[in-house]
């Protein structure tokens, strides 16, 4: 079985930066994966559906290793708020907008999400802490190999390189000041597309390996 790494960090914790670093060390990498082909092909996968569906993915790939990305709440809260404000209209749109897997992952991780709650710091912090608690419980119960890292820490490159068993790695800082398009601009032979020519697998069938 191919090596497999799943990134459990929530949006706006540095998932894109880590995916670019993964490409640089020679791994087939997907930032979001909405087909079984993408999930099978990529060796390093982040964002949706991973941050919500890691239990199903672990069941499908029991030898996988995991990276949990942390970020200071004072930085994460305003950053994820800007993201959710942009996404909300498409998340709420019936019969369109984002695909069903993405919608489900966001509404399960951010339950009851609406325009009012997006502006509530306590709600966003509760979502972050609940996700962290679930991840920590999952890691403890399954004794999986994992790395917990904050990309603002001075030693993050060294720790990530050691976990990935490579001599060194340089994790870039991308999607600054609220931008979220850096991955779309990446052209790399190891980049794995999240869809199949724009089409996705049905949410209910995504994990029928």
KATAGI-V101956 format. One record per residue. N is the residue number from 1. RES is the residue in one letter. SS is DSSP state (2 for helix, 1 for strand, 0 for the rest). PHI is phi in whole degrees, 0 to 359 (none if undefined). OMEGA is omega in degrees with one decimal (NA if undefined). Layout:
<<N/RES/SS/PHI/OMEGA> <N/RES/SS/PHI/OMEGA>>
This chain:
<<1/X/0/none/178.2> <2/X/0/296/173.4> <3/X/0/298/-177.0> <4/X/0/214/177.0> <5/X/1/235/177.6> <6/X/1/241/-179.2> <7/X/1/261/-173.4> <8/X/0/265/-179.6> <9/X/0/291/176.0> <10/X/0/289/173.7> <11/X/0/306/178.9> <12/X/0/73/172.1> <13/X/0/250/178.5> <14/X/0/112/-176.1> <15/X/2/296/-179.8> <16/X/2/294/178.2> <17/X/2/302/-178.9> <18/X/2/292/178.2> <19/X/2/294/177.5> <20/X/2/295/176.2> <21/X/2/297/178.5> <22/X/2/297/175.2> <23/X/2/301/-175.9> <24/X/2/295/179.4> <25/X/0/264/169.2> <26/X/0/96/179.5> <27/X/0/255/171.0> <28/X/0/293/-166.8> <29/X/1/230/176.2> <30/X/1/234/170.3> <31/X/1/259/-166.8> <32/X/0/84/-179.8> <33/X/0/211/-174.9> <34/X/0/241/174.0> <35/X/0/225/175.6> <36/X/2/298/178.6> <37/X/2/299/178.8> <38/X/2/296/179.6> <39/X/2/295/179.4> <40/X/2/286/-172.5> <41/X/2/284/-175.0> <42/X/0/291/176.6> <43/X/0/263/-177.4> <44/X/1/223/-173.1> <45/X/1/225/-179.6> <46/X/1/226/175.0> <47/X/0/64/-178.6> <48/X/0/286/2.1> <49/X/0/268/-167.9> <50/X/2/298/-173.2> <51/X/2/296/178.8> <52/X/2/253/-170.2> <53/X/2/252/-174.7> <54/X/2/297/179.4> <55/X/2/293/177.2> <56/X/2/298/-179.3> <57/X/2/292/176.8> <58/X/2/294/177.2> <59/X/2/295/179.2> <60/X/2/282/-177.6> <61/X/0/229/-172.7> <62/X/0/293/177.0> <63/X/0/265/-177.1> <64/X/0/294/172.2> <65/X/1/248/-171.4> <66/X/1/229/173.6> <67/X/1/240/176.4> <68/X/1/258/179.5> <69/X/1/269/174.2> <70/X/1/255/171.3> <71/X/0/207/178.9> <72/X/0/301/-176.5> <73/X/2/299/179.9> <74/X/2/298/176.8> <75/X/2/267/-175.3> <76/X/2/291/-174.5> <77/X/2/302/179.3> <78/X/2/295/-179.3> <79/X/2/290/-179.9> <80/X/2/289/176.7> <81/X/2/298/179.2> <82/X/2/299/179.1> <83/X/2/297/-176.8> <84/X/2/293/177.1> <85/X/2/297/178.2> <86/X/2/288/-174.6> <87/X/2/279/-168.5> <88/X/2/307/-179.7> <89/X/2/304/179.6> <90/X/2/283/176.3> <91/X/2/293/-176.4> <92/X/2/274/-175.9> <93/X/0/293/179.6> <94/X/0/276/176.7> <95/X/0/70/179.6> <96/X/0/184/-177.4> <97/X/0/73/180.0> <98/X/0/279/178.7> <99/X/0/289/-172.7> <100/X/2/296/179.5> <101/X/2/295/178.5> <102/X/2/299/-179.8> <103/X/2/301/-178.4> <104/X/2/299/-178.1> <105/X/2/299/-179.6> <106/X/2/290/-177.6> <107/X/2/286/174.0> <108/X/2/282/179.6> <109/X/2/278/177.1> <110/X/0/241/-173.3> <111/X/0/298/178.3> <112/X/0/71/-174.8> <113/X/0/307/175.1> <114/X/0/207/-175.2> <115/X/2/299/-179.7> <116/X/2/291/-175.8> <117/X/2/292/177.9> <118/X/2/303/-177.7> <119/X/0/270/-178.4> <120/X/0/257/-179.7> <121/X/2/304/-176.8> <122/X/2/299/178.8> <123/X/2/295/-178.9> <124/X/2/296/177.7> <125/X/2/296/177.6> <126/X/2/298/178.5> <127/X/2/297/179.0> <128/X/2/298/-177.3> <129/X/2/293/179.0> <130/X/2/294/177.4> <131/X/2/297/179.4> <132/X/2/300/-180.0> <133/X/2/296/178.9> <134/X/2/296/179.6> <135/X/2/297/-178.9> <136/X/2/297/177.5> <137/X/2/294/178.3> <138/X/2/299/-178.9> <139/X/2/297/-178.7> <140/X/2/294/-176.3> <141/X/2/291/-173.9> <142/X/2/253/178.5> <143/X/0/51/-178.5> <144/X/0/280/173.8> <145/X/0/283/-176.0> <146/X/1/209/173.6> <147/X/1/234/172.0> <148/X/1/255/-173.7> <149/X/1/213/174.6> <150/X/1/246/-174.0> <151/X/0/289/174.2> <152/X/0/273/178.8> <153/X/0/286/-176.3> <154/X/0/296/-176.2> <155/X/0/261/-174.0> <156/X/2/295/179.7> <157/X/2/298/-179.0> <158/X/2/296/-177.9> <159/X/2/292/179.4> <160/X/2/292/178.7> <161/X/2/299/179.7> <162/X/2/297/-179.2> <163/X/2/296/-178.8> <164/X/0/274/178.2> <165/X/0/60/174.9> <166/X/0/235/-176.7> <167/X/0/299/-178.1> <168/X/0/200/177.7> <169/X/0/204/177.3> <170/X/0/240/-179.0> <171/X/0/276/-178.4> <172/X/0/284/174.5> <173/X/0/252/-176.6> <174/X/0/239/-178.8> <175/X/0/53/179.4> <176/X/2/284/175.6> <177/X/2/53/172.2> <178/X/2/87/179.4> <179/X/0/289/-177.7> <180/X/0/226/-171.7> <181/X/0/253/-173.2> <182/X/0/302/-177.4> <183/X/2/294/179.8> <184/X/2/299/-176.3> <185/X/2/275/-177.0> <186/X/0/285/172.6> <187/X/0/243/-175.0> <188/X/0/206/-178.1> <189/X/0/297/-179.0> <190/X/0/263/178.1> <191/X/1/287/-179.8> <192/X/0/259/-179.5> <193/X/0/290/-175.7> <194/X/0/282/-179.8> <195/X/0/236/177.1> <196/X/1/251/-176.3> <197/X/0/53/178.1> <198/X/0/89/-179.0> <199/X/1/261/-179.4> <200/X/0/240/172.6> <201/X/0/285/176.7> <202/X/0/300/-177.1> <203/X/2/305/-176.2> <204/X/2/291/-176.3> <205/X/2/251/-170.3> <206/X/0/297/-175.4> <207/X/0/250/177.2> <208/X/0/269/-177.1> <209/X/0/286/NA>>
